Amino acid sequence: MFQTYDPVSDRSFASKHLPLLREVMKAQSLDGFLVPHDDEYQNEYIPAYAERLMWVSGFSGSAGSAIIMQERAVIFVDGRYTLQVRDQTDDHFFEFESLSENPPHKWLAQNTKSGQTIGYDPMLHSVHGLSALKQAAQKSGCTLVPVARNPIDEAWDDQPAHPDAKIVPHPLSHAGKSAEEKRARIAEDLTQRGIDAALITAPPSIAWAFNIRGGDVDRSPLPLSRAILYKDGKADIFFDERKNSNSLTQHLGSDVSVHNETRVNAVLQSLAQKKQKILLDAGSTPIGYADLLKSEGAVIVHGDDPCALPRACKNETEINGTRQAHIRDGVAVTQFLHWFAHEAQDGETDEITAAKKLEEFRAQSDELKDLSFDSISGSGPNGAIVHYRVSTLTNRKLEKQSLFLIDSGGQYKDGTTDITRTLPVGTPSDEMKDRFTRVLKGHIALATARFPTGTSGHQLDAFARRPLWEAGLDYDHGTGHGVGSFLGVHEGPQRIASWPNPVALQPGMILSNEPGYYKSGEYGIRIENLIVVKPLSSIKEGERPMMGFETITLAPINLDMIDPSILTQIEIDWLNDYHHRVRETLSPLLPAPIADWLKDVTKPL
């Protein structure tokens, strides 16, 4: 089994760890300290040694931050975690704030004063991320200072070791393009812009640019590393030497120089002293590297990570691989749904049992390399916690007349999957069916959207929300995130969300389509499929090129949750067509009893 269910933290963390941190802060002459969730690589999912926010607060979510002062502490989370943070973090020690309504920079400006010294780890904050905090410090008069040693690392006696998983080649049969071809494209772009080199600090971009994968982070096959790509097509790559092997050296080739990661600063210093023009992504590059380059005389060019957009636009090999991964995953999910319908309706099955059962079905495929994230297996009120992670402390039975939300995914060498289904235990109420059907209407509206070239996900977000808005309802998370190809299940730069994002949706981009509804203390609803952007055939007398989506996730959507009376005929036709494709694709791969059941649960409305 890939996932475990032991609690990773508890509410005592704050009472146990805050005094230790404050002692170190005092020794370092700090009145406050900034604690982001990020690690040195700006990852969403981070290795155990980097769970500094969890260590100090008990909060185990994948996004958030804290500001620790000598007399008070505050933790900031987004709408996905408003319930979870209050369960995990002791409010005797922490105040709670919204990342969107009162983010750290606003709090800092309003709650610090002249003469106070606030420390930060320069490897845990990006150039862009620290800029707003610097402006806030100027308003309040406090001073932000980089620390040479993170005080949490000083205070954390049993901090886990840094990971050292071997880095392995990602074969061309899955990557679709050679690493040399990818880096040549980047080199051409750098040359045209008069830039000498690009510092790449995001592990997913390095994995893409060098056709490599790793095992340093659970659920994401990332090699924690750094790289410098040069305008002549050559490259330096930096990682812990324990991760190397003869096969990797051969794969990287003679144009790639391999260094221990401790050499990054020295190489950057050498480039800076030669007055090289260096490209940095302000959103992902640690401020520590930018400060080093600036102090040594480099010409810094701020721009997007040159690997991010081409990585997001999957080539045909990657798209075909992802389709195959979803067929494989669809077989496992459909077996689970059959099991759920027949074995989990007695009110005695619990969340952990259900999550384990789905993992068992996925593991029947020898192609499964990992889960793409810890399954969100939420019954009743736990389903209303958007990023709920079940543990032995929170495990609930799937009570009769309740809803069960299961959000899960797999990592396969040819693709990454992510799917959510909401299932009734017993008979759903009329309210549950109404909310589910509205979520489904929004899901279909996005799945069937036609949009002109140049449209961003921000412009499409309202398609999915409108059926809920019409009933005075909404949800506090984005509608869609990018998904990698045997990489992170959350991948930029594309997304579908209510907040602005200038990145246009382009062919080959894979995103989730996951509107939802959450009634705090009672139930949660989400319907999630993955979609890929594709050009659409022209319409007679149409004036502009249009694009749309292909739905690549294959698994039945529960018909018992639907109120057909509030669906249009177009929406009914979409659901029937989708279920026909699910049935025709998966039935030949399923045991006969399950194939017969699938035929019944995908019958036309």
Order of alpha helices (4+ residues) and beta strands (2+ residues): alpha-beta-alpha-beta-beta-alpha-beta-alpha-beta-alpha-beta-alpha-beta-alpha-alpha-beta-alpha-beta-beta-beta-alpha-beta-alpha-beta-alpha-beta-alpha-alpha-alpha-beta-beta-beta-beta-beta-beta-alpha-beta-alpha-beta-beta-beta-beta-beta-beta-beta-alpha-alpha
